[in-house]
Amino acid sequence: MIISMTGYGKAIAELPGKKLVIEIKSLNSKGLDLSVKLPGAFREKEMEIRALISQRLERGKVELYISAERSVDTAGYSINKPLFLQYYQELKSLLSELKEENSDGLLPVIMKIPDVLQSEKAEFEETDWALIAEGIESALQSVEKFRSAEGSILETDMRARVQLILNLFNSIEPLENNRLNDIRERIRTGFQNITKSDLLQTKPDENRFEQELIYYIERLDITEEKVRLKKHCDYFNQTLNDANSQGKKLGFVSQEMGREINTIGSKANDAGIQKIVVQMKDELEKIKEQLLNIL
């Protein structure tokens, strides 16, 4: 089963006097890169929140953002006057520098700034934490569902591309049947042309030529590379069926696939086969791009 590192989840936690919006966003990363942004009143629970997320999301660049929205009933809230006046003076000074005389719109702007309107309930209660933890759990479930759905799409795409590589692999064989014979004949023709010329003072040894020819042909043989590439493709598909997502293992297998494809291209000495190799490389690069986003 393939799981993507891309995901998004959102949940609402209803607390007395306020509503918390909990959002979790996840992108690809080599490890777990966790960023947590909380209202000041809940900072003491940051380590517990980090532990909760780390247990569920193994890898990825994960951002948790919790914002507070006031309820319709604003009783129990007061204005932080020193902070309000500070923002007011700074904004008014900025308007003066911009030669803007109208400061009537500053009040609603300042009231929206975090911590200007603060709750008179300064103490943190465990009942609040229980509701927040429940909201985080709900958001995490949404992220996991998103990741699984995205992973299913990636798996389908990669299976299709591995099959394309295998199809291209099978198209090499018809070209390979005549390749070695053509190479052998080109070398033999060239050798005969040299022996017939006046460049050589002595007649070359035919037996030694045959030995060298066999050695050269063996170096051009791609049978072993083809066998290994087929096994790597089969192992890639087998790993996709594992119960747990295996992004790193699939990355290693894809590297081995690339190594065999490159060797086939370097040993091919045939334009038709090299054209197929280029197509195989293109499909493999697309697979590698997908693997960067797999857990």
N, C-alpha and C positions, 0 to 999 in steps of 0.2 A: 504494500500500500504506500502510495506516494503522498507526502504532505508538503504543501508549499510553505514558505516562510512569509508570504504576503497574506495579511489578514486585517480585518477591521471588526470591532465590536462596540456596541453602545448600550448603556443601561441607565435607568433612572432610579435613584434612591430617594424616597420621600422621608425627610426628617422633620421634626417639629419646627415649624417656622421657616423652613427652607427646603429646596429641592436640589439634589446633587446630580449633575450630569456626568456620567463616567464613560470615557472613551478610551479605547485601546487600539493602537495602530501598530502593525508589524510589517517590516520590510526585511530583505535579505541581508545577512551579515555572517562573517566567519564564526562568531561566537554569539553570546547573549549580551547585547548592548542595551541596557535598560535605563530609560529616563522617566522620572516620576515627578509630576507637577501637582501639588495639592494645595488646598486652602490652608492658611496658617494654623487654624484650629486643629487640624488633623495631622500635623507634621510628626507628632510623636509616634504615629503608627506607620511611618514610612518604611521602616525596616521590615515590619510584618507584611506590608503590602508587597515589598520587593521579594520577600521569601515566597509569598503566595504565587506571584507571577513566575518566579524562577522554577518552581516545581512543575508548572504546567507548560511553559513555553521554553523549550530547550535552547533554541538558537533564534537569532534574528535581532534586528534593530527595533526594539519595542518601546513605544511611547505610551505612557498612561497619563491621562489628563482628567482631573476632577475639577469641575467648576460648580460654583454655588449660584443658584437662582433664588431670589427672594419670593416668598409666597405673597399672595394678594394682601394678606394681613401682615403689615409691617410692624406691628407692635413688638416690643422687645428689641428694637434697633435704635441706635443713636448715631449721630454724625460725629466723626472724628475731626473735631474743629481744628486742631493744630495742623493736621495733614491737609484738610480742606483749604485752609488759608495759605499754606505753602504752595499747593498746586495753583490756587487762584492768583497769587502774586507772580509766580513764574509764567503762567499763561498770559496774564495781563501785560507783563514785561515783553513777552514775545510778540503780542499784538502791537505794542508800541513800536517795536523795532520794525515790524512789517507795515507800520503806518496805518493800522486798522483801528479805528476809534470805537467801533461797535463791540462791546464786551457782553451784550445781553445773553449770548448763547453759551457762556462759560459755565453757568450753574448746572444745566443738565449734563454737560460733558464731564464735569468734575464728579458729579454724583455717580457716574458709571465707572469711575476709576476704582479698582480693587482696594478694599480696606477703608475707603472713605465712609461708607455706610457700614457699620460693624454691629454685630450682634451683641446684645448685652449679656448673652449667655456665653461666658468665657470658658466655662469648665467643659471638659470633654467627658461624655458619658459612654459607658460600655454598650448601652442600647443603640447609640448612634453608630458605634463601630460594627455592631452586628448587622445593621442595615447596609452600611457601606460594604462590608465583606460580601454580603449577599448580592449587592449590585455588581461588585467586581467579578464575582463568580459567574453571574449572568453574562457580563461582557466577555469574559474569557471563553465561555461556551460558544458565543457568537463568533469569536476569533477562530476557535478551533473548527467550527463548522465551515467558516469561510476558507480556512487553510485546506481542509479536506476536499472541498469542492474545487478549489484552484489546483490542488495536487492531482485530482482525477483528470482534469483537462491536460495538465502537463504530461501525465503518464500516457494518455492516449496519443498525444503529439509525438512523444519520444518513441513509443512502440512503432508508430508509422514510419518514423525516420530510420530506425534500425532496420525495418523491413525494406526500405528503399536501398539502404546500404547492402543488404543481402541480395536484393534483386540486381544491383549493379555488380556485385561480386560474382553472381552467376553469369553475367554477360561477358566476363573476362575469358572464360574457358574457350568459347569458339575462336577468339582472337589468339589465344595462347597456343592452340594446336599447331598453327603454321609459323608461329613466331620464331621458335628455336631453329626450325629448318631454314627459314629465311636468313637468320643471323649466320648460321653455319655456311650457307651458300655464299653470302656476301664476303665472309672471311676467306673462304676457299678461293673464290674468284680473285680477290685482292692478292692472295698469296701466289696464285698462278701467274698473275700479271707481273708480279715482282720477279718471280723466277725466270720468266721469259725475257725480262729486260737485261740490259748489259750492266746493271748496277751491282749484281752479285758476281763475285769471282769464283765462288764455289757453290755447288748444288746443295740446297738445304736438306736436312734430314727429315724425311717424310714421317717417320715414327715419332720423332720429337714434336713435329708439327701437330700430329694427331693428339698427343698427350696435352700439349698446350691448348688445343682446341677444346678438348673435353673439359679441362680445368676452367676455361673461360665460360663455356656453356653452363657448367654447374654453378658458377657464380651468378649467372643470370636466372637460374631456376627459382621460381617463386612458390613452389608447392608448399614448403613449410610455412611461409607467411600466410598463404591462403587458409591452411588448416587452422593456424592460431587465430586468425581473424574471425573465422566461423565460430570457433569456441568462445572467443571473447563476446561476440554478438549474442550467442546463446546464453552466456553467463549474465550478460546485461539484462536480458529479458527475464531470466530466472530471479535476479536480484529485485526486479520490479515487483515480483510476487511476494516478497518477504512481508511478514506481518508488520514490521516497523519500517519507517522511512529510512532509506540508506543513501542519503545524498552524497556523503563523502566516499563511500565504497563505489558508488556508480561513477564518481569522478575519477577514481583510480582505474576502473575498468575502461572508461572512455579514453584515458591516456594510453592504455595498452592497445586499444583499437587503432588510435592514431599512429602509434609506432609501427604497427604492421602495415597500415595503409601507406605510410611514407616509404617504407622499405619496398613495398610492391612497386611504387612509382619510380623509385631510384633504380630498381633492377629491371624494370619493364623493357626499356630500350625499344619501345613501340608506341607510336603516336596514338593509336586507338586505345590502348590500355591506359596510357597516361591521361587521356581525356576522361576516361571512366574514373580514374583515381581522383582527379580534380572534383568531380561530382560527389564522390564519396566523402572527400574532405569537407565540402560545403555542407553536406548533411550532418557530419560529425560536429562541425563548429556550431551548428544550430542546436544540437543536443547539449553541447557544453554550456551554451548560453542558458538553456533551461535549467541545467543542473545547478547553476549559481543560486537559484531561488528555491532549491529543494532542501528540506530539513535533513 
